[in-house]
Every structure is written in C-alpha cells, then in structure tokens.
C-alpha cells in the first residue's frame, strides 16, 4: 500500500440490530452522496453484521474507508460531509454524538482496528509456508471440517439479503464466518493472516481481513460482480484463501479432492457466507461507470 | 445413462421437427393429476426412435406443489427454481431492467394466470402440430386446466432445409452430462442427487430408491429448464448470446432455443441455475431487446412423471 493511502476499519457492537438496520437504510442516500463529494476517498462502506449464531449474539456495525493522507486531516472532511449521518448510526453502538471534528477524529482513532491486507501477488516464502501447512494437514487427515455451518434459516436470511443487493463492479463483497471452536484455530488463522501481509502493496485492489471477536470478516471492492470475483479468487488464490477460511466454521477444506473441486467448494462458500453492504462508495467503480 | 428415463428434449434438438407449440398451463381449480395420467403416454423419451411429433412436459415450483409434493420435498429443489423468475432477487441476478419487469410480460407475469407447467410439442408439419394440439387442448378443457398457446419454429430459414447451426449452441468442447442431467457425473466428477420424495405404491416404474436418503430420487435424469421469451426488435440473434468464460466448463448451458415472429424463445437446460444460467446471463441485454416472459421450470424424468401421476403417498 503506498504510504499516503490509509485504510481504517471500525467494528462496533450494536444494541438493537433491527433499529440499526432501519437507520442504515434511512441514511444510505445521504452517506453515499456525501462520500462521492469527498476528495481523496477511495472507498467507504457501512454494513451490519448479523447476529445469526449463539456464538455472536449481538449484531455489529462495520465501517470501512480507504483514503489519501492522514486520518487527522481526513476526519474533519468526513465529519463535515456526513457528520450527522455518522452520529445517527454510531448512536446505535452507544457512542455519544461527536460535538466537533476533533471529537469525531478521537472516536475514529480510538476504535480503528488493524486489518490484514491481502494480495494475490505470488510470494515464494508464503507459497512455501502454505505448502508445508497443507502437507502437515494432509498427514493429519484427508478432509478437514471445522465446526458446524450456519443453520439453514440464518443462511437463507443471508442469501436473501445479499440477493437484493445491487450487482455491479465495485459493490463491496463482505464475507463473515465464525472462527472454528478449536483452541488452535485462532492461532493458525492469525499466522495465515500475517503471512498475507508480505504482499500488502496491492491491498486496495483485492481484499482485507479482520478478526473481530468470534468473527472473521473479509471485505473487498472487486472490479467485477460477486459471482465472477468469487470464481476468479477461488482459482487464483485457492491455497491462500483456503488456509484462512479453513479455520472458520462452515468451510470444508478437503485436501484429498481435486483442485477444481476444492475451487468450487471455496467459490460456493464465498458466495454463501456474504452479508450485504448497507451503504457503499468505490471511486474505481465510479470511474469505470463514467 | 438410462435414455428411456430422460425426456427427449434434453438430449435431442428435434431438428426434424421444425414446428413447435408451447402450451403454458395454469392448473387453477382443475385436476392436473388426472390430466397428467392421460398426457403421460404422449411424452417422448430420449430413447424413442425418430418420430413425426414429440411432446415434453416441465413444471414450475407451483405446478409441482399442485401435484402433491410436500413442503419438505419442495425445499430440496434449488433456491432459484423455488423463487421463480419473477422474484425481485432473480430479476436483479439476471440484470433485468424495469422495462423487462414481469408486469410487461406476455405470460407468467403478475397480471397473468399463474404458470404451473409447460407442454412442449414439436412436429414436422404444421398440420400434425395442430392435430396434436387440438387433442391436448381437449384434454385440458376436460380437466379444467387453462392454457395459453405460443408458436415457435426451429432456428434457421424456411428455405434452407439443412438443420441450422444454432447460434446459441454450446461450443463443441466435451462437457460432462452431469452439467445438464441430474444424477450424472458433472465436470468435477460429482453426482447431484435428489430431491428425494416419499414412496408411493404403484405398478409403474418409479424413480430410483436411495437407501441412504430413505426416499425416491425424484431429480435423477431430470433437469432445470430456463425459459425466456425475448423480443429482439431488430437486434441480431448473436446479441443475446451469453458469453461463456473460456477457462471454465462449469458454466455451460444446453440450449434449445427457437424463433417466433419478432423474437426468440430462449430455452436452456442446466443442473445448477445459479452457477450456470444466472452466471452467464448476468449482463445487460442490448437496449432494444425486451424480456416478454420467462420461468424457471423443472423437467422431470419419465419415471418422475409417473410418480407425479400417482394418486398419493
């Protein structure tokens, strides 16, 4: 990532998921219109992560933005453009309304989380590590299934919500899955994410990962529609993505299967374990449409 | 592969049968099961020798429900099929514009009778097609089934007697049968089993029993059928060609499209609507082309048709 490009992710627990969803629907137009006017903003997105499992009983509000320069300089611009909408949404997380741009900056910087950027650029060391990890797993068992998937109702709710989201290049794809209950899963996941950061300079073009409590979140602004992106990523980054998602529930990583089968498993998982973005902006998509 | 259990239209393009008529059926308050009991003997399987006429039958989700499949059995069908093409989610997935909306459709729209089944009749002459259609329409009348008949003809000019090379045909690469026929091995070597249904007592041949699922494999030798009526408004046929990604064999469709005056009856078979048809169709059609109707249907095997015609579990 170039030094001038900053990415920030906030993930805040929401008290009432339904009320927050309605608020997000109300503020969507105002947010998207405001974001489109902000110079130096590359992408931004608000999404509500559902509380669809006993392990995650509370919904969470996700805010992501990628921008040029420092947060100290960018926060006042963001506050000036859409401060009211931000206040209305963050109120559902229990945060007090920001009285000025300074308070808004302090709130953002206090809650910003670290993400693992992801790139598909080949890396010798990473490839070697992945190969060794696969060999280790192959020796341990042929098929690796960790924890149970989402229940059918929760999965259907996700599919229905994502199905009604606009399908166009640049619409964020947001994958959310629960981390497997095994004690070693979290450590393995962190190690896999650390490995990804070797090729972080193309992060904006691909995806970024975030561990939040029991959830693993992946956010991307693909240049094509979600089905095409899922297929392409499954083909080009099968080992990388499998080593990450294999530590979550619902994904079946079968080392004994042929590559094409494993690709399809990953593709279907990526399509099914999505949640829709409530409001979004992607400068690249706007340029593409123009 | 049991060709005698597969409906003919799935494996054959019926090139000799230039004339086609699609009866779009609404069961309403009628007696579809009794009608099916008689209609079933006219249905052509893929194993039948060459004939002057062919008939094949497919159902929408509402049609299968009306013929007695339980909610638990229906839930095993694909999500896209159960929602139907008029569902807003599917319209988004297909990239339909508001002008392509179901309210403008000639059939299966909100202002039209519900589409429950599609009877496809093919014949080598118009006279023979009319003769068979009259016979079937008498049957529908008798069992209080309403219908709308729409004509189509084989792609290619009438002056050219050679079988036309279909503009929308699948490329000649080898594609596994499982991409179109449920229960066969697909490109990845996997078999798609189900939906499974409860046992019925019958002297007729019913779908294959699956001990693992403790039910009859209703889906085996069947396929999902996509039907779209496209008004071309002067656009060339190639403009509705859904591009197939070169690297992948997993998005193939088996096409059985035919012309009508001013447009195209796009018809395609696939085993997975989301992965195959919707993946390829997700792009805007040229502005002049309008969608005039459409549906997701299920083309059962011959034994599954017998199962549906049986009175009860």
Interface residues (C-beta under 8 A of the other chain):
Chain A: X156 X159 X160 X163 X164 X165 X166 X167 X225 X227 X228 X231 X235 X258 X260 X261 X264 X271
Chain B: X79 X88 X89 X92 X93 X95 X187 X188 X189 X190 X245 X247 X248 X250 X274 X278 X279 X282
